[in-house]
Amino acid sequence: MSEATVSISRLRRQGRVLVVGGGISGLAAAYELSRGGAEVVVAESAERLGGKLYAGEIAGVPVDFGAESMLARRPEAVALARQVGLGEELQPPATAQAALWTRGKLHPMPGGHLMGIPGDLRPLSSSGVLSAAGLARLTLDHLLPRTPLGDDVAIGEYVAARLGHEVVDRLVEPLLGGVYAGNSYRISMRVAVPQLFETVAHGGRSLIESVRKTQRRAAAAAPQEGPVFMGIRGGVGRLPLAVAEACRAEGAEIRDRTAVRELKRTVRGWQAVVDGPDGRAVLEADAVVLSVPAPVASRLLSAESPAAAAELAAVEYAGIALVTMAFRRRDLLDLPNSSGFLVPPVDGRMIKASTFASRKWAWIRDASSDTVVLRTSIGRHGKEQDLAWEDTDLVRFSREDLEAAIGLTATPVAVRVTRWDGGLPQYPVGHLQRVARIREHVAKLPGLAVCGAAYDGVGIPACIAGAHEAAQRVLNSLRR
């Protein structure tokens, strides 16, 4: 028996880890823990694994009912997909062209920007997105005195001070809304565009020039080769299911419909009270990874760390709804040849985006010669009333907006409304400091780690990276 086998065998005898939450973060942590030699039990309260990664079908066509793509310029998600046997299934979007629906018409998404903040004014000028007055306002950026940045600032607030409100309302808002479903006048600049924040903090007064510098540095540090985003044939929702199978192959136990009700420290580690298919039970573990939304983590830590629980309870969330519709292909012959469009909130529409799924993903297009799939997104932070409508109303509003945007009058052959209540954590100014305080309090409890979208980023790669860090902290504590 090799020395490596002996050390892992000892660790299996010594360390049992309970992972609370079976979304992509929890499963990625479980996979890392299992490969590191820990005995792992995953407890997921829902019947389905994967959280907001959810693959299904509509009108016989495979689609995603949750997140549909992964940032490929970060390595974690693509690497994990390859590790669990999905490497051959990775597929970039068939088209990267997108549009903005604003001022009553579709405009091509201007290039040369960084999260909507322009670095090149030429494509923005020709796009028709900004008015003549809005374009003229941009030129003041080179004349205005330096705008205070401080430790952090809301990205919308800072960009408006440098370039005017119009570029925020027409460009930054819809792009950030697609990521956070939030308000750019509250979202942290340090979180949303960290490299740009550092450039501005140590650079000149011009924001436009800082965008250019940031883009040049990024290109020099890592030449941008390959697609920016990647999907998975059959849906990104396949990823957590493949990770779960890989966990089982490593010996992990995964329990669905198992909700953790209480969590407390014991002399030997941790004790969890769970409700499962067979009733209430008590699970003993040497360590715990909490990979659940902040409100759930707050409740579970209320007894052992009131300070961490209070910080977690302050994390705000936005709910969204996705309306997926299947149409007869012959009814959508004039569908624009793009991946879809974003909608600035200032235009007062119900939908905030629409994805032409059959245009964007070749595997959806090729799944049926007779069917075209579109989807819309509804819901932003602070506009919870939009989600109070019935599903039939959300479908009606989506069809009305699609008719106004692209002239679509056809009747769908199938519809599906997927609601993600409290699905996206918000990252306002001060979020990084809050996360640091949470981790400081958690670190005082041996054998405990937290991960998920509420901490280091809402994207799939960021969630996986946070899961790996949490798993390594727990493995190190077990080895000690």
C-alpha positions in Angstrom: 0.0 0.0 0.0 1.4 3.4 -1.0 2.0 6.2 1.4 -0.7 8.3 -0.3 -3.2 5.5 0.1 -2.3 5.2 3.8 -2.8 8.9 4.4 -6.2 8.9 2.6 -7.3 5.8 4.5 -6.5 7.5 7.8 -8.3 10.6 6.8 -11.4 8.6 5.9 -11.4 7.0 9.3 -10.9 10.4 11.0 -12.9 12.9 9.0 -16.6 12.9 8.1 -17.9 16.1 6.5 -21.5 17.2 6.2 -22.1 19.4 3.1 -25.4 21.3 3.5 -26.8 22.2 0.1 -26.8 20.3 -3.2 -26.3 23.2 -5.7 -23.2 23.5 -7.8 -21.3 25.0 -4.9 -22.1 22.2 -2.5 -21.5 19.5 -5.0 -18.2 21.0 -6.1 -17.1 21.2 -2.5 -18.3 17.6 -1.9 -16.3 16.4 -5.0 -13.1 18.2 -3.7 -13.6 16.8 -0.2 -14.2 13.3 -1.5 -11.1 13.4 -3.7 -9.1 14.7 -0.8 -10.0 11.6 1.3 -12.9 12.8 3.5 -16.0 10.8 4.1 -18.8 13.1 2.7 -22.5 13.3 3.2 -24.5 15.9 1.2 -27.9 17.0 2.5 -30.1 18.7 0.0 -33.6 19.8 1.0 -35.2 19.7 -2.5 -36.0 16.7 -4.6 -33.7 17.9 -7.3 -29.9 18.5 -7.2 -28.4 21.5 -8.9 -30.1 24.6 -7.5 -30.3 27.3 -10.1 -28.7 25.0 -12.7 -31.7 23.1 -14.1 -31.8 21.3 -17.4 -35.2 20.1 -18.8 -37.3 19.9 -21.9 -40.0 22.0 -23.6 -41.9 20.6 -26.6 -39.4 17.8 -26.7 -36.4 20.2 -27.0 -33.7 20.1 -24.3 -33.2 23.5 -22.6 -32.0 25.2 -19.5 -34.6 26.5 -17.1 -31.9 28.3 -15.0 -28.4 29.6 -15.8 -27.5 28.7 -19.4 -23.8 29.5 -19.8 -20.5 29.7 -17.9 -17.7 32.2 -18.2 -15.0 30.4 -20.0 -12.2 32.9 -19.4 -12.2 31.7 -15.8 -11.0 28.1 -15.7 -12.9 26.6 -12.8 -16.3 25.7 -14.4 -14.8 24.4 -17.7 -12.2 22.4 -15.8 -14.8 20.8 -13.5 -16.9 19.9 -16.5 -14.0 18.1 -18.1 -13.1 16.3 -14.8 -16.6 14.8 -14.5 -16.8 13.6 -18.1 -18.5 16.5 -19.9 -15.5 17.8 -21.8 -16.8 16.6 -25.2 -20.1 18.2 -24.4 -18.8 21.7 -24.0 -20.0 24.1 -26.7 -19.6 27.8 -27.2 -22.6 30.0 -28.3 -23.4 29.8 -32.0 -23.5 33.6 -32.1 -22.1 36.2 -29.8 -24.1 39.1 -31.4 -26.5 40.7 -29.0 -28.7 43.8 -29.0 -30.2 46.5 -26.8 -33.9 47.2 -27.0 -34.2 50.8 -26.2 -35.8 54.0 -27.5 -38.4 51.8 -29.2 -36.0 49.7 -31.4 -33.3 47.1 -31.4 -29.7 48.5 -31.5 -26.6 46.4 -31.9 -24.6 46.1 -28.7 -21.7 48.4 -29.1 -18.2 46.9 -28.6 -15.3 48.4 -26.8 -16.9 48.5 -23.4 -16.3 47.0 -20.0 -19.5 46.0 -18.3 -21.2 48.8 -20.3 -18.6 51.5 -19.5 -17.2 52.7 -22.8 -13.5 52.6 -23.7 -14.0 53.2 -27.4 -16.5 55.9 -28.3 -16.8 55.1 -32.0 -19.0 52.0 -31.8 -21.1 53.6 -29.1 -21.6 56.7 -31.3 -22.7 54.6 -34.3 -25.0 52.3 -32.3 -27.8 54.8 -31.7 -28.1 53.7 -28.0 -27.3 57.2 -26.7 -28.8 60.5 -27.7 -26.6 63.4 -29.1 -26.7 65.0 -25.6 -25.6 61.7 -24.0 -22.7 61.3 -26.4 -21.7 64.9 -25.8 -21.7 64.4 -22.1 -19.1 61.6 -22.4 -16.4 64.1 -23.5 -16.5 65.9 -20.2 -14.7 62.9 -18.7 -11.4 64.3 -19.8 -12.1 67.7 -18.4 -13.8 67.1 -15.0 -11.6 67.0 -11.9 -10.9 63.7 -10.3 -14.0 62.0 -8.8 -13.5 60.6 -5.2 -13.4 56.8 -5.2 -12.8 56.0 -1.5 -12.7 52.3 -0.3 -15.6 51.5 -2.6 -18.4 53.2 -4.5 -21.6 52.2 -6.4 -20.6 51.6 -10.0 -23.6 53.5 -11.3 -22.9 56.5 -9.1 -19.3 56.7 -10.1 -19.9 56.2 -13.9 -22.7 58.8 -13.8 -20.4 61.3 -12.2 -17.8 60.8 -14.9 -19.9 60.1 -18.0 -23.5 61.1 -17.2 -26.6 59.2 -16.2 -27.6 58.2 -19.8 -24.7 55.8 -20.3 -25.5 54.2 -16.9 -29.3 53.9 -17.7 -28.9 52.7 -21.2 -25.8 50.5 -21.0 -24.5 49.7 -17.5 -27.9 49.0 -16.0 -29.0 46.3 -18.5 -25.6 44.6 -18.5 -25.4 44.5 -14.7 -29.0 43.6 -14.5 -28.3 40.5 -16.5 -25.7 39.4 -14.0 -27.1 40.5 -10.6 -30.7 41.5 -11.3 -29.8 44.5 -9.3 -29.5 48.3 -9.4 -26.2 49.7 -10.6 -26.6 52.7 -8.4 -26.2 50.3 -5.4 -23.8 47.6 -6.8 -20.2 47.7 -5.6 -17.7 48.8 -8.2 -15.0 46.8 -6.5 -17.1 43.7 -7.0 -18.5 44.3 -10.4 -15.3 45.5 -12.1 -12.4 44.9 -9.7 -9.7 45.4 -12.2 -11.1 48.7 -13.4 -11.5 49.8 -9.8 -7.8 49.3 -9.2 -6.9 51.1 -12.4 -9.0 54.1 -11.4 -7.7 54.1 -7.9 -4.1 54.2 -9.1 -4.5 56.0 -12.4 -5.6 59.3 -13.8 -8.9 61.1 -13.6 -10.4 59.9 -17.0 -12.7 56.9 -16.6 -12.7 56.2 -20.4 -8.9 56.1 -20.4 -8.9 53.8 -17.3 -11.2 51.4 -19.2 -8.7 51.3 -22.1 -5.8 50.7 -19.7 -7.6 47.9 -18.0 -8.5 46.3 -21.3 -4.8 46.6 -22.5 -3.5 45.1 -19.3 -5.9 42.2 -19.4 -5.0 41.4 -23.0 -1.3 41.6 -22.2 -1.5 39.4 -19.1 -3.6 36.7 -20.8 -4.2 36.9 -24.5 -8.0 36.4 -25.1 -8.2 33.2 -27.0 -11.2 31.0 -27.4 -14.9 31.8 -26.5 -15.8 34.1 -23.7 -18.7 31.9 -22.6 -19.3 28.1 -22.8 -22.4 26.0 -22.6 -23.0 22.3 -22.3 -24.9 20.3 -25.0 -28.2 19.4 -23.4 -27.9 22.2 -20.9 -25.6 23.6 -18.2 -28.0 21.9 -15.8 -26.2 18.7 -16.6 -23.1 19.8 -14.8 -24.3 19.4 -11.2 -25.8 16.0 -12.0 -22.5 14.9 -13.5 -20.6 16.2 -10.4 -23.0 14.3 -8.1 -22.3 11.1 -10.0 -18.6 11.8 -9.7 -19.1 12.3 -5.9 -20.8 9.0 -5.6 -18.0 7.3 -7.5 -15.6 8.7 -4.9 -17.8 7.3 -2.1 -19.8 10.3 -1.1 -23.4 9.9 0.1 -25.9 12.3 -1.4 -29.3 12.6 0.3 -32.1 14.6 -1.4 -35.3 15.7 0.4 -33.1 16.0 3.5 -33.4 19.4 5.2 -31.0 20.4 8.0 -33.0 22.0 10.8 -30.4 22.6 13.5 -26.7 22.7 13.7 -24.6 22.8 16.8 -21.1 22.2 18.0 -20.2 19.2 20.1 -17.1 18.1 22.0 -16.1 15.9 19.0 -17.3 18.1 16.1 -20.7 18.9 14.8 -24.2 17.6 15.1 -27.1 18.2 12.7 -30.7 17.6 13.1 -32.2 16.7 9.8 -35.7 15.9 8.4 -35.6 13.4 5.6 -37.9 10.8 3.9 -37.6 8.5 6.9 -38.3 11.2 9.5 -36.1 13.2 11.8 -32.6 12.0 12.5 -29.3 13.3 13.9 -26.1 13.3 11.8 -22.7 13.5 13.4 -19.8 15.1 11.5 -16.3 16.3 12.2 -16.8 19.3 9.9 -19.5 21.1 8.0 -19.6 23.1 4.8 -22.6 25.4 4.5 -23.5 25.9 0.8 -26.9 27.4 1.2 -28.4 30.8 0.7 -27.5 33.4 3.3 -30.9 33.4 5.1 -30.6 29.6 5.6 -27.0 29.8 6.7 -28.1 32.6 9.1 -30.7 30.4 10.7 -28.4 27.4 11.1 -25.6 29.5 12.7 -27.9 31.6 15.0 -27.0 29.5 18.0 -23.3 28.9 17.5 -22.4 32.3 15.9 -24.9 35.1 16.4 -22.5 37.6 14.9 -22.1 35.6 11.7 -25.9 35.0 11.6 -26.6 38.7 11.8 -24.2 39.5 8.9 -25.7 36.7 6.8 -29.3 37.9 7.5 -28.4 41.3 6.1 -27.6 39.9 2.6 -30.3 41.0 0.2 -31.6 38.9 -2.7 -33.5 39.5 -5.9 -36.1 37.2 -7.3 -36.4 36.5 -11.1 -38.7 34.5 -13.3 -37.8 32.9 -16.6 -40.5 32.4 -19.3 -39.5 29.7 -21.8 -41.6 29.5 -24.9 -41.5 27.1 -27.9 -42.8 28.2 -31.3 -43.3 26.6 -34.7 -40.2 27.4 -36.7 -42.4 28.5 -39.7 -43.9 31.2 -37.5 -40.5 32.8 -36.6 -38.8 33.0 -40.0 -38.0 36.6 -39.4 -36.3 36.1 -36.0 -33.2 38.4 -35.8 -29.9 36.5 -36.2 -28.5 37.2 -32.8 -28.4 35.7 -29.3 -31.1 38.1 -28.1 -31.4 41.5 -26.4 -31.2 43.3 -23.1 -33.7 45.9 -22.0 -32.7 49.0 -19.9 -35.0 49.5 -16.9 -35.4 53.2 -17.9 -37.6 52.1 -20.9 -40.3 50.8 -18.5 -40.8 47.3 -20.0 -41.7 44.3 -18.0 -39.0 42.0 -19.4 -35.3 42.8 -18.8 -33.9 40.5 -21.4 -34.8 37.9 -24.1 -32.7 35.0 -25.3 -33.2 33.5 -28.7 -32.1 30.1 -27.4 -32.4 28.4 -30.8 -30.1 31.0 -32.3 -27.7 31.1 -29.4 -27.1 27.4 -28.9 -26.6 25.0 -31.8 -27.7 22.0 -29.7 -31.1 23.6 -29.2 -31.4 24.5 -32.9 -30.4 21.0 -34.0 -32.7 19.3 -31.5 -35.8 20.0 -33.7 -36.3 21.1 -37.2 -39.8 22.3 -36.4 -39.3 24.2 -33.1 -37.8 27.5 -32.0 -37.2 28.3 -28.4 -37.2 31.8 -26.9 -37.1 32.9 -23.3 -37.5 36.1 -21.4 -36.3 37.2 -18.0 -38.4 39.2 -15.5 -37.5 40.6 -12.1 -35.0 43.1 -10.6 -34.1 44.0 -7.1 -36.6 46.4 -5.7 -39.3 45.4 -8.2 -40.6 42.4 -6.4 -44.1 43.4 -7.5 -43.4 42.2 -11.0 -43.2 38.7 -9.7 -46.5 38.9 -7.9 -48.3 38.2 -11.2 -49.6 34.8 -12.1 -47.6 32.7 -14.5 -50.2 33.3 -17.3 -49.7 37.1 -16.8 -45.9 36.8 -17.1 -46.3 34.9 -20.3 -48.7 37.5 -21.6 -46.4 40.4 -20.7 -43.5 38.6 -22.3 -45.4 38.1 -25.6 -46.5 41.7 -25.6 -42.9 42.9 -25.2 -41.6 40.5 -27.8 -44.3 41.8 -30.2 -43.2 45.3 -29.6 -39.5 44.5 -29.9 -39.3 42.0 -32.8 -42.9 41.9 -34.2 -43.6 38.4 -32.8 -47.3 37.6 -33.0 -47.2 33.8 -33.1 -48.8 31.7 -30.4 -46.4 29.4 -28.6 -47.0 25.7 -28.7 -45.6 25.3 -25.2 -44.6 27.6 -22.3 -42.9 27.1 -19.0 -42.4 29.7 -16.2 -39.6 29.0 -13.8 -39.5 31.2 -10.7 -36.3 31.7 -8.7 -37.6 33.5 -5.6 -34.7 35.1 -3.8 -32.4 33.6 -6.5 -29.7 36.2 -6.8 -27.7 37.7 -3.9 -27.0 41.4 -4.2 -23.5 42.9 -4.0 -23.9 46.5 -2.8 -21.2 48.8 -1.6 -19.7 47.2 1.5 -20.4 43.6 0.4 -16.7 42.6 0.5 -16.3 43.9 4.0 -19.4 42.0 5.1 -18.1 38.8 3.6 -14.8 39.3 5.4 -16.6 39.7 8.7 -18.7 36.6 8.1 -15.6 34.5 7.4 -13.8 36.0 10.4 -16.7 34.8 12.6 -16.9 31.4 10.9 -13.2 30.9 11.4 -13.7 30.9 15.1 -15.7 27.7 14.8 -13.4 24.8 14.1 -14.3 22.6 11.2 -16.8 25.0 9.6 -16.6 26.7 6.1 -19.1 28.5 4.0 -19.4 28.9 0.2 -22.0 29.8 -2.5 -23.2 32.7 -4.6 -23.6 35.0 -1.6 -19.8 35.5 -1.1 -17.4 35.8 -3.9 -19.5 36.0 -7.1 -22.7 34.8 -8.6 -21.2 33.2 -11.7 -20.7 29.4 -11.9 -16.8 29.6 -12.0 -16.8 31.9 -8.9 -19.1 29.5 -7.0 -16.9 26.6 -7.9 -13.7 28.5 -6.8 -15.3 29.4 -3.5 -16.4 25.7 -3.0 -12.8 24.5 -3.6 -11.5 27.0 -1.1 -14.0 25.9 1.5 -13.2 22.3 0.9 -9.5 22.9 1.3 -10.0 24.8 4.6 -12.0 21.8 5.9 -9.4 19.3 4.7 -6.7 21.2 6.4 -8.6 21.4 9.6 -9.2 17.6 9.5 -5.5 16.9 8.9 -4.6 19.1 11.8 
